[in-house]
Amino acid sequence: MKVAALFSGGKDSTYATYKAMALGHEVEFLVTIVPEREDSWMFHHQNIRLTTVQAELMGLKQIIVSSSGVREKELEDLFNVLSRLSGSIEGIVSGAIASKYQKTRIDRVCEALGLESIAPLWGRDPVKLMYEQLDSGIEAMIVGCYAMGLNEKWLGRKIDEEAIRELEGLYKKYGVNPAGEGGEIETFVLDCPLFTKRIEVVETEKKFEGGSGHLNILTVKLREKTAGGN
């Protein structure tokens, strides 16, 4: 099936794209929605400009459109861009895991356009999913922290086994979704099996206040992958 993948540059949208391709779907486009507001209900904001680098490393066509970021108005923006593609694709891939808010709205847009909603990660246990992503070769760093227990030290931290265990601990203590599905964390993918090269972050800028913050990636460079894949 020819599909378009909703792509934010984070671990879940990247892994959903990878899984969709593994299932035999042809990803014709990556669709990146750039919200004008940082507190968008549907779409990621941090470091969204660098998705162009990731798309190039995957060799996939990318369509970038802006959105007001206003609740529900975002659906109109999503509908408008997907309606232009509906003659070229049969389905939409999303990285939704447990957010009914996100999935029901994507399903609604797909139904209106006669497209299939494909959510390879939907209903998965978040901790098991994160280990699976790690084992698959997804290398991601945390670029946004918006929940209790996630202090400034988490910004720029790569997601490894230790980080997953600590996130699981925060879930037990504060109810923080380990995968960040509720907006607790935002991530940026540095490497994955679809990339021809890996991304190395050179310069960053942290902003943290009032118990939350984000990491702006200022400059990056590309590195050849080693025989081990990193």
N, CA, C and O of each residue as an XYZ file, in Angstrom:
920
protein
N       0.836     -1.200      0.000
C       0.000      0.000      0.000
C       0.872      1.252      0.000
O       1.850      1.328      0.745
N       0.527      2.223     -0.824
C       1.256      3.479     -0.848
C       0.725      4.379      0.267
O      -0.482      4.594      0.386
N       1.637      4.896      1.075
C       1.224      5.655      2.257
C       2.059      6.920      2.414
O       3.116      7.078      1.803
N       1.547      7.810      3.253
C       2.307      8.960      3.741
C       2.443      8.784      5.243
O       1.511      8.327      5.904
N       3.600      9.145      5.786
C       3.839      9.001      7.221
C       3.907     10.368      7.875
O       4.645     11.243      7.423
N       3.133     10.554      8.946
C       3.233     11.779      9.730
C       4.563     11.733     10.480
O       4.822     10.795     11.234
N       5.392     12.734     10.275
C       6.776     12.653     10.744
C       7.193     13.915     11.489
O       7.153     15.020     10.948
N       7.598     13.721     12.765
C       8.024     14.844     13.603
C       9.525     14.840     13.882
O      10.064     15.803     14.428
N      10.200     13.745     13.502
C      11.623     13.632     13.798
C      11.906     12.940     15.113
O      13.065     12.703     15.451
N      10.844     12.606     15.875
C      11.004     11.913     17.149
C      11.009     10.401     16.986
O      10.811      9.881     15.888
N      11.238      9.702     18.094
C      11.407      8.254     18.055
C      10.170      7.508     17.569
O      10.300      6.525     16.839
N       8.973      7.948     17.953
C       7.766      7.186     17.620
C       7.368      7.329     16.159
O       7.011      6.340     15.518
N       7.423      8.533     15.626
C       7.081      8.688     14.207
C       8.128      8.022     13.321
O       7.801      7.485     12.263
N       9.386      8.057     13.754
C      10.449      7.396     12.991
C      10.268      5.889     13.020
O      10.377      5.223     11.991
N       9.992      5.353     14.201
C       9.843      3.902     14.316
C       8.581      3.428     13.600
O       8.577      2.352     13.002
N       7.514      4.220     13.656
C       6.283      3.855     12.950
C       6.530      3.796     11.447
O       6.011      2.912     10.765
N       7.323      4.736     10.928
C       7.680      4.731      9.508
C       8.476      3.479      9.168
O       8.218      2.825      8.157
N       9.434      3.153     10.008
C      10.264      1.951      9.821
C       9.407      0.683      9.850
O       9.576     -0.205      9.014
N       8.484      0.603     10.819
C       7.618     -0.564     10.940
C       6.679     -0.684      9.741
O       6.424     -1.784      9.251
N       6.172      0.445      9.278
C       5.276      0.424      8.117
C       5.994     -0.131      6.888
O       5.420     -0.907      6.124
N       7.234      0.265      6.708
C       8.015     -0.237      5.581
C       8.315     -1.717      5.744
O       8.324     -2.464      4.766
N       8.563     -2.146      6.987
C       8.814     -3.563      7.255
C       7.576     -4.407      6.962
O       7.685     -5.584      6.617
N       6.393     -3.791      7.102
C       5.133     -4.486      6.816
C       4.809     -4.502      5.330
O       3.802     -5.072      4.912
N       5.665     -3.875      4.537
C       5.483     -3.914      3.090
C       4.853     -2.682      2.477
O       4.613     -2.649      1.270
N       4.579     -1.670      3.280
C       3.992     -0.441      2.742
C       5.072      0.407      2.052
O       6.235      0.393      2.454
N       4.676      1.128      1.029
C       5.571      2.030      0.325
C       5.347      3.455      0.840
O       4.285      4.042      0.628
N       6.337      3.989      1.502
C       6.214      5.349      2.031
C       6.553      6.341      0.922
O       7.716      6.527      0.563
N       5.523      6.962      0.396
C       5.691      7.914     -0.703
C       6.117      9.292     -0.196
O       6.875     10.003     -0.854
N       5.614      9.653      0.988
C       5.900     10.988      1.525
C       6.039     10.934      3.044
O       5.401     10.126      3.719
N       6.880     11.807      3.553
C       6.878     12.153      4.967
C       6.141     13.484      5.070
O       6.472     14.436      4.364
N       5.146     13.552      5.946
C       4.383     14.783      6.116
C       4.718     15.378      7.471
O       4.447     14.774      8.509
N       5.300     16.553      7.458
C       5.711     17.224      8.692
C       4.884     18.482      8.882
O       4.896     19.387      8.048
N       4.170     18.523      9.987
C       3.352     19.686     10.322
C       4.120     20.551     11.319
O       4.514     20.080     12.386
N       4.326     21.802     10.967
C       5.075     22.719     11.829
C       4.095     23.653     12.528
O       3.556     24.564     11.900
N       3.856     23.437     13.824
C       2.904     24.296     14.538
C       3.510     25.656     14.858
O       4.693     25.761     15.183
N       2.695     26.679     14.763
C       3.156     28.021     15.090
C       3.224     28.246     16.597
O       3.873     29.177     17.072
N       2.543     27.378     17.336
C       2.541     27.465     18.803
C       3.354     26.308     19.386
O       3.289     25.184     18.886
N       4.114     26.586     20.438
C       4.897     25.537     21.081
C       4.015     24.556     21.848
O       4.420     23.421     22.096
N       2.813     24.988     22.223
C       1.936     24.130     23.010
C       0.854     23.472     22.137
O      -0.289     23.313     22.566
N       1.225     23.100     20.929
C       0.303     22.411     20.032
C      -0.226     21.134     20.669
O       0.506     20.424     21.358
N      -1.514     20.843     20.432
C      -2.125     19.633     20.979
C      -1.790     18.393     20.158
O      -1.860     17.271     20.661
N      -1.428     18.597     18.901
C      -1.262     17.456     17.996
C       0.165     17.229     17.505
O       0.556     16.090     17.249
N       0.948     18.303     17.370
C       2.208     18.183     16.649
C       3.394     18.697     17.461
O       3.273     19.645     18.237
N       4.540     18.050     17.266
C       5.761     18.452     17.952
C       6.301     19.757     17.372
O       6.063     20.102     16.215
N       7.032     20.459     18.221
C       7.568     21.762     17.820
C       9.081     21.794     17.854
O       9.704     22.364     16.958
N       9.690     21.192     18.876
C      11.123     21.321     19.080
C      11.943     20.717     17.944
O      11.755     19.561     17.566
N      12.864     21.533     17.405
C      13.839     21.104     16.399
C      13.187     20.533     15.140
O      13.780     19.713     14.439
N      11.972     20.972     14.865
C      11.232     20.437     13.728
C      11.930     20.755     12.405
O      11.755     20.033     11.424
N      12.715     21.825     12.372
C      13.398     22.213     11.130
C      14.405     21.150     10.697
O      14.699     21.015      9.509
N      14.933     20.395     11.665
C      15.956     19.397     11.353
C      15.383     18.115     10.779
O      16.130     17.195     10.447
N      14.062     18.045     10.659
C      13.470     16.864     10.015
C      13.881     16.796      8.545
O      13.851     15.723      7.942
N      14.267     17.944      7.960
C      14.730     17.924      6.575
C      16.000     17.095      6.429
O      16.198     16.419      5.419
N      16.857     17.151      7.445
C      18.085     16.349      7.447
C      17.734     14.867      7.556
O      18.281     14.039      6.828
N      16.825     14.541      8.461
C      16.420     13.149      8.642
C      15.762     12.587      7.391
O      16.038     11.453      6.999
N      14.893     13.373      6.760
C      14.213     12.917      5.542
C      15.222     12.633      4.430
O      15.091     11.654      3.695
N      16.230     13.501      4.316
C      17.261     13.302      3.298
C      18.049     12.021      3.568
O      18.392     11.293      2.637
N      18.336     11.748      4.841
C      19.071     10.534      5.199
C      18.258      9.278      4.932
O      18.825      8.203      4.741
N      16.924      9.404      4.918
C      16.062      8.264      4.612
C      15.749      8.168      3.119
O      15.186      7.175      2.657
N      16.115      9.201      2.377
C      15.845      9.197      0.943
C      14.370      9.278      0.621
O      13.926      8.727     -0.386
N      13.593      9.964      1.468
C      12.152     10.059      1.277
C      11.740     11.505      1.012
O      12.324     12.440      1.560
N      10.737     11.674      0.174
C      10.203     12.996     -0.115
C       9.484     13.528      1.120
O       8.763     12.791      1.792
N       9.682     14.789      1.409
C       9.059     15.391      2.583
C       8.187     16.569      2.185
O       8.574     17.404      1.367
N       7.010     16.619      2.779
C       6.115     17.746      2.590
C       5.987     18.448      3.935
O       5.600     17.829      4.926
N       6.309     19.728      3.973
C       6.279     20.506      5.206
C       5.209     21.584      5.087
O       5.207     22.371      4.140
N       4.316     21.609      6.043
C       3.278     22.648      6.053
C       3.176     23.221      7.457
O       3.452     22.535      8.441
N       2.783     24.460      7.537
C       2.620     25.099      8.847
C       1.195     24.916      9.338
O       0.271     24.708      8.552
N       1.037     24.996     10.642
C      -0.273     24.883     11.267
C      -0.406     25.964     12.324
O       0.581     26.378     12.932
N      -1.616     26.413     12.536
C      -1.851     27.429     13.556
C      -1.464     26.930     14.936
O      -1.084     27.718     15.802
N      -1.562     25.614     15.144
C      -1.299     25.057     16.467
C      -2.466     25.215     17.409
O      -2.383     24.828     18.575
N      -3.559     25.783     16.915
C      -4.754     25.981     17.740
C      -5.551     24.685     17.789
O      -5.743     24.027     16.766
N      -6.010     24.325     18.973
C      -6.747     23.078     19.157
C      -7.908     22.973     18.176
O      -8.657     23.932     17.985
N      -8.053     21.818     17.563
C      -9.079     21.480     16.569
C      -8.820     22.152     15.225
O      -9.048     21.533     14.186
N      -8.351     23.404     15.211
C      -7.999     24.028     13.930
C      -6.859     23.257     13.278
O      -6.720     23.257     12.055
N      -6.046     22.599     14.100
C      -4.957     21.788     13.578
C      -5.470     20.688     12.664
O      -4.803     20.316     11.698
N      -6.656     20.166     12.965
C      -7.235     19.111     12.140
C      -7.522     19.604     10.734
O      -7.356     18.863      9.764
N      -7.948     20.842     10.623
C      -8.192     21.415      9.300
C      -6.895     21.497      8.505
O      -6.866     21.214      7.307
N      -5.821     21.889      9.191
C      -4.523     21.981      8.527
C      -4.058     20.602      8.062
O      -3.521     20.458      6.964
N      -4.269     19.595      8.903
C      -3.901     18.228      8.544
C      -4.757     17.730      7.374
O      -4.248     17.127      6.430
N      -6.046     17.991      7.455
C      -6.962     17.580      6.392
C      -6.553     18.198      5.056
O      -6.543     17.522      4.027
N      -6.220     19.472      5.083
C      -5.894     20.174      3.841
C      -4.668     19.592      3.151
O      -4.667     19.423      1.931
N      -3.630     19.284      3.913
C      -2.426     18.743      3.276
C      -2.654     17.312      2.801
O      -2.186     16.935      1.727
N      -3.366     16.516      3.590
C      -3.596     15.125      3.188
C      -4.570     15.029      2.016
O      -4.492     14.099      1.214
N      -5.483     15.988      1.919
C      -6.427     15.972      0.797
C      -5.690     16.160     -0.527
O      -6.133     15.657     -1.560
N      -4.578     16.874     -0.501
C      -3.795     17.081     -1.719
C      -3.049     15.813     -2.127
O      -2.658     15.655     -3.283
N      -2.857     14.916     -1.167
C      -2.111     13.689     -1.440
C      -3.019     12.481     -1.666
O      -2.554     11.420     -2.085
N      -4.297     12.642     -1.391
C      -5.205     11.494     -1.372
C      -5.261     10.727     -2.691
O      -5.596      9.542     -2.708
N      -4.931     11.403     -3.802
C      -4.929     10.696     -5.082
C      -3.683      9.870     -5.305
O      -3.639      9.037     -6.211
N      -2.652     10.096     -4.470
C      -1.366      9.407     -4.646
C      -1.117      8.333     -3.603
O      -0.219      7.505     -3.762
N      -1.908      8.341     -2.534
C      -1.681      7.390     -1.435
C      -2.989      6.712     -1.035
O      -4.082      7.147     -1.399
N      -2.833      5.631     -0.273
C      -3.998      4.878      0.198
C      -4.125      4.877      1.718
O      -5.163      4.489      2.254
N      -3.068      5.312      2.418
C      -3.114      5.286      3.869
C      -2.182      6.296      4.504
O      -1.300      6.859      3.855
N      -2.405      6.512      5.812
C      -1.600      7.434      6.608
C      -1.004      6.676      7.794
O      -1.718      5.976      8.512
N       0.285      6.816      7.991
C       0.989      6.175      9.103
C       1.201      7.190     10.215
O       1.646      8.310      9.964
N       0.885      6.800     11.437
C       1.140      7.673     12.589
C       1.840      6.889     13.687
O       1.785      5.660     13.727
N       2.498      7.621     14.574
C       3.232      6.989     15.669
C       2.463      6.970     16.968
O       3.059      6.857     18.039
N       1.139      7.078     16.893
C       0.317      7.070     18.110
C       0.479      5.751     18.861
O       0.508      4.677     18.261
N       0.583      5.853     20.184
C       0.740      4.667     21.032
C      -0.484      4.477     21.923
O      -1.068      3.394     21.966
N      -0.865      5.527     22.628
C      -1.986      5.406     23.573
C      -2.874      6.639     23.619
O      -3.887      6.650     24.319
N      -2.503      7.673     22.884
C      -3.268      8.922     22.935
C      -4.537      8.821     22.084
O      -4.482      8.897     20.857
N      -5.659      8.652     22.745
C      -6.931      8.586     22.018
C      -7.233      9.923     21.361
O      -7.838      9.972     20.290
N      -6.809     11.008     22.004
C      -7.018     12.336     21.421
C      -6.389     12.405     20.035
O      -7.013     12.854     19.074
N      -5.145     11.953     19.952
C      -4.424     12.015     18.686
C      -4.985     11.028     17.665
O      -5.262     11.397     16.524
N      -5.148      9.790     18.074
C      -5.537      8.759     17.112
C      -6.947      8.952     16.576
O      -7.176      8.783     15.378
N      -7.897      9.302     17.439
C      -9.271      9.457     16.955
C      -9.362     10.593     15.940
O     -10.163     10.523     15.008
N      -8.567     11.619     16.106
C      -8.602     12.727     15.170
C      -7.930     12.373     13.850
O      -8.394     12.778     12.785
N      -6.850     11.625     13.918
C      -6.222     11.153     12.676
C      -7.162     10.188     11.954
O      -7.305     10.251     10.733
N      -7.803      9.295     12.713
C      -8.773      8.362     12.123
C      -9.899      9.128     11.422
O     -10.335      8.752     10.333
N     -10.355     10.193     12.055
C     -11.457     10.980     11.510
C     -11.075     11.609     10.173
O     -11.861     11.600      9.226
N      -9.857     12.158     10.105
C      -9.380     12.760      8.863
C      -9.244     11.697      7.773
O      -9.622     11.922      6.623
N      -8.699     10.534      8.150
C      -8.531      9.448      7.182
C      -9.881      8.980      6.641
O     -10.034      8.750      5.441
N     -10.849      8.844      7.531
C     -12.178      8.402      7.110
C     -12.799      9.387      6.124
O     -13.421      8.990      5.138
N     -12.623     10.664      6.400
C     -13.191     11.692      5.529
C     -12.550     11.677      4.143
O     -13.186     12.055      3.159
N     -11.297     11.242      4.065
C     -10.578     11.245      2.797
C     -10.533      9.867      2.141
O      -9.966      9.707      1.061
N     -11.135      8.874      2.798
C     -11.126      7.527      2.253
C      -9.768      6.859      2.323
O      -9.427      6.047      1.463
N      -8.988      7.197      3.347
C      -7.659      6.641      3.538
C      -7.644      5.707      4.744
O      -8.444      5.857      5.668
N      -6.734      4.749      4.725
C      -6.601      3.841      5.861
C      -5.677      4.457      6.907
O      -4.617      4.987      6.575
N      -6.085      4.384      8.162
C      -5.252      4.872      9.262
C      -4.400      3.717      9.771
O      -4.921      2.712     10.254
N      -3.080      3.872      9.656
C      -2.141      2.810     10.022
C      -1.329      3.267     11.230
O      -0.570      4.233     11.147
N      -1.493      2.570     12.347
C      -0.794      2.940     13.583
C      -0.067      1.712     14.127
O      -0.602      1.018     14.992
N       1.142      1.431     13.637
C       1.862      0.205     13.995
C       2.197      0.080     15.480
O       2.446     -1.020     15.974
N       2.204      1.215     16.194
C       2.609      1.201     17.608
C       1.420      1.237     18.558
O       1.603      1.190     19.774
N       0.218      1.318     18.031
C      -0.964      1.534     18.844
C      -1.211      0.380     19.815
O      -1.196     -0.790     19.431
N      -1.437      0.736     21.079
C      -1.774     -0.251     22.093
C      -0.586     -0.998     22.670
O      -0.761     -1.882     23.509
N       0.618     -0.657     22.235
C       1.803     -1.353     22.732
C       2.147     -0.906     24.150
O       1.903      0.241     24.523
N       2.714     -1.821     24.938
C       3.230     -1.465     26.251
C       4.380     -0.483     26.045
O       5.324     -0.802     25.322
N       4.331      0.706     26.660
C       5.330      1.736     26.368
C       6.762      1.340     26.710
O       7.689      1.673     25.971
N       6.952      0.635     27.816
C       8.312      0.242     28.207
C       8.871     -0.795     27.231
O      10.005     -0.671     26.767
N       8.074     -1.810     26.926
C       8.519     -2.831     25.976
C       8.791     -2.211     24.613
O       9.734     -2.597     23.923
N       7.967     -1.259     24.233
C       8.152     -0.595     22.949
C       9.459      0.172     22.905
O      10.149      0.163     21.885
N       9.809      0.837     23.999
C      11.051      1.605     24.018
C      12.274      0.699     23.929
O      13.254      1.032     23.262
N      12.212     -0.452     24.606
C      13.313     -1.414     24.480
C      13.401     -1.938     23.044
O      14.490     -2.132     22.506
N      12.239     -2.162     22.441
C      12.203     -2.649     21.062
C      12.805     -1.624     20.110
O      13.555     -1.975     19.199
N      12.473     -0.359     20.324
C      13.043      0.704     19.496
C      14.555      0.750     19.653
O      15.290      0.901     18.677
N      15.003      0.619     20.874
C      16.438      0.640     21.145
C      17.124     -0.527     20.449
O      18.170     -0.348     19.825
N      16.547     -1.715     20.549
C      17.123     -2.914     19.934
C      17.128     -2.834     18.405
O      17.977     -3.434     17.747
N      16.177     -2.093     17.854
C      16.081     -1.999     16.395
C      17.159     -1.096     15.802
O      17.422     -1.141     14.600
N      17.778     -0.280     16.646
C      18.798      0.634     16.153
C      18.392      2.089     16.184
O      19.085      2.943     15.630
N      17.263      2.382     16.834
C      16.849      3.775     16.996
C      17.710      4.430     18.077
O      17.752      3.960     19.214
N      18.381      5.495     17.720
C      19.152      6.280     18.687
C      18.494      7.648     18.795
O      18.488      8.422     17.838
N      17.947      7.934     19.955
C      17.216      9.192     20.131
C      17.674      9.909     21.381
O      18.106      9.284     22.350
N      17.577     11.223     21.352
C      17.918     12.017     22.523
C      16.690     12.824     22.941
O      15.837     13.163     22.122
N      16.629     13.115     24.220
C      15.503     13.876     24.761
C      15.746     15.363     24.555
O      16.786     15.896     24.943
N      14.767     16.029     23.936
C      14.911     17.463     23.652
C      13.804     18.294     24.301
O      13.757     19.514     24.145
N      12.917     17.619     25.029
C      11.870     18.347     25.734
C      11.437     17.598     26.971
O      11.230     16.386     26.912
N      11.294     18.290     28.101
C      10.860     17.683     29.366
C       9.707     18.507     29.928
O       9.847     19.704     30.179
N       8.568     17.851     30.122
C       7.381     18.586     30.546
C       6.579     17.826     31.596
O       5.348     17.829     31.554
N       7.251     17.183     32.528
C       6.533     16.421     33.557
C       7.350     16.368     34.839
O       8.565     16.567     34.831
N       6.659     16.095     35.940
C       7.309     16.008     37.240
C       8.364     14.902     37.239
O       8.133     13.799     36.744
N       9.527     15.227     37.805
C      10.608     14.259     37.888
C      11.602     14.362     36.760
O      12.687     13.783     36.819
N      11.230     15.105     35.723
C      12.125     15.281     34.579
C      12.801     16.645     34.700
O      12.236     17.668     34.313
N      14.015     16.643     35.241
C      14.724     17.899     35.468
C      15.622     18.249     34.280
O      15.617     17.568     33.254
N      16.383     19.313     34.444
C      17.226     19.822     33.363
C      18.254     18.802     32.877
O      18.674     18.850     31.721
N      18.660     17.880     33.749
C      19.679     16.901     33.374
C      19.197     15.938     32.293
O      20.009     15.296     31.627
N      17.876     15.834     32.116
C      17.351     14.938     31.092
C      17.515     15.516     29.692
O      17.542     14.766     28.716
N      17.621     16.818     29.580
C      17.745     17.435     28.266
C      19.083     17.082     27.625
O      20.140     17.314     28.212
N      19.031     16.525     26.429
C      20.235     16.097     25.729
C      20.643     14.675     26.041
O      21.603     14.164     25.464
N      19.927     14.030     26.948
C      20.256     12.658     27.318
C      19.754     11.675     26.265
O      18.620     11.778     25.797
N      20.604     10.727     25.900
C      20.200      9.705     24.948
C      19.386      8.627     25.658
O      19.628      8.313     26.824
N      18.435      8.078     24.948
C      17.593      7.035     25.523
C      18.313      5.692     25.395
O      18.431      5.131     24.305
N      18.785      5.196     26.530
C      19.422      3.879     26.601
C      18.690      3.058     27.657
O      17.666      3.497     28.180
N      19.197      1.889     27.971
C      18.520      1.012     28.920
C      18.379      1.666     30.291
O      17.340      1.534     30.939
N      19.411      2.364     30.732
C      19.345      3.022     32.040
C      18.273      4.106     32.058
O      17.526      4.239     33.027
N      18.207      4.878     30.977
C      17.203      5.941     30.890
C      15.791      5.360     30.897
O      14.888      5.913     31.525
N      15.607      4.239     30.196
C      14.288      3.594     30.159
C      13.889      3.124     31.543
O      12.736      3.277     31.947
N      14.842      2.548     32.277
C      14.546      2.078     33.643
C      14.154      3.255     34.534
O      13.240      3.140     35.351
N      14.840      4.382     34.378
C      14.523      5.559     35.191
C      13.167      6.144     34.813
O      12.425      6.602     35.682
N      12.841      6.131     33.533
C      11.534      6.612     33.091
C      10.415      5.717     33.614
O       9.328      6.187     33.950
N      10.702      4.423     33.674
C       9.725      3.483     34.244
C       9.514      3.777     35.725
O       8.400      3.667     36.238
N      10.604      4.154     36.411
C      10.505      4.517     37.820
C       9.676      5.772     38.019
O       8.914      5.864     38.982
N       9.813      6.744     37.116
C       9.022      7.974     37.194
C       7.545      7.693     36.928
O       6.663      8.365     37.463
N       7.298      6.691     36.095
C       5.905      6.295     35.849
C       5.281      5.749     37.136
O       4.148      6.087     37.478
N       6.024      4.911     37.836
C       5.510      4.322     39.072
C       5.346      5.382     40.166
O       4.450      5.280     41.004
N       6.208      6.391     40.155
C       6.175      7.403     41.204
C       5.200      8.545     40.901
O       4.459      8.995     41.775
N       5.215      9.006     39.635
C       4.420     10.190     39.287
C       3.360      9.948     38.212
O       2.540     10.824     37.937
N       3.379      8.761     37.606
C       2.437      8.494     36.534
C       2.889      9.025     35.183
O       2.082      9.156     34.263
N       4.180      9.333     35.058
C       4.734      9.832     33.804
C       4.756      8.702     32.780
O       5.302      7.631     33.046
N       4.165      8.937     31.613
C       4.202      7.908     30.568
C       5.649      7.701     30.131
O       6.287      8.653     29.681
N       6.190      6.478     30.250
C       7.600      6.242     29.939
C       7.974      6.607     28.510
O       9.106      7.007     28.239
N       7.004      6.467     27.586
C       7.280      6.767     26.183
C       7.011      8.230     25.843
O       7.250      8.659     24.714
N       6.514      8.996     26.814
C       6.227     10.397     26.572
C       4.988     10.634     25.745
O       4.836     11.704     25.157
N       4.097      9.659     25.685
C       2.913      9.752     24.841
C       1.985     10.890     25.251
O       1.236     11.414     24.427
N       2.034     11.262     26.505
C       1.181     12.356     26.960
C       1.842     13.712     26.859
O       1.366     14.683     27.447
N       2.942     13.788     26.112
C       3.659     15.052     25.964
C       4.696     15.276     27.050
O       5.248     16.369     27.174
N       4.965     14.223     27.851
C       5.933     14.366     28.940
C       7.351     14.621     28.429
O       8.104     15.397     29.017
N       7.699     13.965     27.338
C       9.020     14.180     26.736
C       8.863     14.313     25.223
O       7.918     13.799     24.625
N       9.816     15.014     24.630
C       9.947     15.039     23.177
C      11.355     14.565     22.840
O      12.301     14.812     23.587
N      11.480     13.886     21.713
C      12.761     13.301     21.339
C      13.159     13.698     19.921
O      12.336     14.150     19.124
N      14.427     13.517     19.637
C      14.953     13.746     18.294
C      15.830     12.550     17.939
O      16.707     12.168     18.713
N      15.593     11.961     16.769
C      16.314     10.750     16.363
C      17.630     11.113     15.679
O      17.667     11.896     14.730
N      18.702     10.521     16.188
C      20.044     10.739     15.651
C      20.433      9.660     14.659
O      21.231      9.899     13.753
N      19.870      8.474     14.829
C      20.191      7.368     13.930
C      19.064      6.353     13.963
O      18.372      6.201     14.969
N      18.892      5.665     12.855
C      17.926      4.579     12.774
C      18.299      3.721     11.572
O      19.127      4.136     10.761
N      17.709      2.534     11.437
C      18.091      1.655     10.327
C      17.849      2.258      8.945
O      18.454      1.814      7.969
N      16.980      3.259      8.845
C      16.668      3.866      7.550
C      17.656      4.958      7.158
O      17.690      5.370      5.999
N      18.463      5.434      8.110
C      19.403      6.519      7.829
C      20.640      5.985      7.103
O      21.142      4.915      7.445
N      21.130      6.714      6.115
C      22.374      6.344      5.443
C      23.593      6.794      6.247
O      24.674      6.219      6.118
N      23.415      7.819      7.073
C      24.452      8.295      7.975
C      23.797      8.613      9.310
O      22.571      8.682      9.407
N      24.613      8.806     10.334
C      24.070      9.176     11.631
C      24.299     10.663     11.873
O      25.234     11.257     11.337
N      23.435     11.249     12.683
C      23.512     12.677     12.993
C      24.265     12.865     14.311
O      23.974     12.203     15.308
N      25.209     13.753     14.296
C      25.938     14.107     15.517
C      25.604     15.545     15.882
O      25.736     16.455     15.063
N      25.175     15.736     17.105
C      24.837     17.079     17.570
C      26.113     17.804     17.986
O      26.899     17.287     18.781
N      26.311     18.987     17.452
C      27.538     19.747     17.717
C      27.310     20.836     18.754
O      28.113     21.006     19.672
N      26.220     21.567     18.607
C      25.979     22.711     19.485
C      24.504     22.761     19.877
O      23.621     22.581     19.039
N      24.251     23.007     21.159
C      22.876     23.063     21.643
C      22.683     24.267     22.566
O      23.635     24.932     22.972
N      21.424     24.514     22.875
C      21.068     25.577     23.813
C      19.919     25.073     24.679
O      18.872     24.676     24.166
N      20.120     25.091     25.988
C      19.088     24.627     26.915
C      18.270     25.789     27.457
O      18.792     26.868     27.738
N      16.979     25.536     27.592
C      16.092     26.495     28.257
C      15.211     25.699     29.216
O      14.422     24.852     28.798
N      15.361     25.986     30.501
C      14.616     25.231     31.513
C      14.188     26.178     32.629
O      15.016     26.841     33.254
N      12.900     26.228     32.863
C      12.389     27.049     33.954
C      10.992     26.574     34.324
O      10.255     26.050     33.489
N      10.647     26.765     35.580
C       9.325     26.391     36.043
C       9.030     24.907     35.979
O       7.873     24.510     35.847
N      10.062     24.082     36.069
C       9.852     22.636     36.075
C       9.771     21.986     34.710
O       9.494     20.791     34.618
N      10.010     22.756     33.625
C      10.003     22.171     32.291
C      10.979     22.925     31.400
O      11.415     24.028     31.730
N      11.314     22.321     30.278
C      12.246     22.991     29.389
C      12.498     22.208     28.126
O      11.965     21.116     27.927
N      13.330     22.793     27.269
C      13.631     22.130     26.006
C      15.076     22.398     25.599
O      15.748     23.282     26.130
N      15.518     21.606     24.648
C      16.878     21.699     24.130
C      16.800     22.064     22.652
O      16.267     21.303     21.845
N      17.326     23.214     22.309
C      17.411     23.607     20.904
C      18.712     23.074     20.317
O      19.792     23.346     20.840
N      18.608     22.322     19.240
C      19.799     21.836     18.548
C      20.196     22.895     17.531
O      19.467     23.147     16.572
N      21.350     23.511     17.739
C      21.777     24.630     16.908
C      22.527     24.185     15.663
O      22.269     24.687     14.569
N      23.450     23.251     15.821
C      24.209     22.751     14.668
C      24.420     21.246     14.786
O      24.527     20.697     15.883
N      24.477     20.599     13.633
C      24.730     19.159     13.577
C      25.722     18.872     12.457
O      25.962     19.713     11.591
N      26.292     17.676     12.488
C      27.085     17.201     11.351
C      26.778     15.724     11.148
O      26.291     15.052     12.057
N      27.060     15.232      9.971
C      26.763     13.846      9.631
C      28.015     13.001      9.731
O      29.102     13.419      9.334
N      27.844     11.807     10.269
C      28.949     10.875     10.427
C      28.651      9.581      9.690
O      27.506      9.132      9.650
N      29.684      8.982      9.107
C      29.515      7.669      8.493
C      29.221      6.640      9.580
O      29.717      6.744     10.702
N      28.422      5.663      9.237
C      28.136      4.604     10.188
C      29.279      3.597     10.199
O      29.893      3.327      9.166
N      29.558      3.048     11.374
C      30.584      2.029     11.490
C      30.004      0.682     11.103
O      28.813      0.572     10.810
N      30.839     -0.334     11.101
C      30.377     -1.685     10.752
C      29.291     -2.161     11.684
O      28.450     -2.973     11.299
N      29.298     -1.658     12.928
C      28.278     -2.053     13.912
C      26.977     -1.312     13.742
O      26.005     -1.596     14.442
N      26.942     -0.355     12.814
C      25.690      0.349     12.547
C      25.585      1.710     13.212
O      24.601      2.421     13.006
N      26.605      2.097     14.028
C      26.548      3.387     14.710
C      27.683      4.294     14.261
O      27.792      5.425     14.733
